[in-house]
Amino acid sequence: MPKRTIITVCYNSLQDLKKTVASIVEQTFTDFEYLVVDGGSDDGTVAYLEAQREVFKEKGIKYNFVSESD
């Protein structure tokens, strides 16, 4: 179990989220988990987050997201 967790909170901010995720994936330190908490976005955020599962798996980073209305 990783000792560190990085959490990103978002709502309808897909373009900024893409930059954030890219930065997380580019880290050389990978002993952490990454959690995204989305407030029920309707701008494609959920589809994007789902598509990132494989990217994080390949990097060996534990990854999960939750999307629900506030």
Buried (B, 14 or more C-beta within 10 A) or exposed (E): EEEEEBEBEBBBBBEEBEEBBEEBBEEEEBEBBBBBBBBEBEBEBBEBBEEBEEBBEEBEBBBEBEBEEE
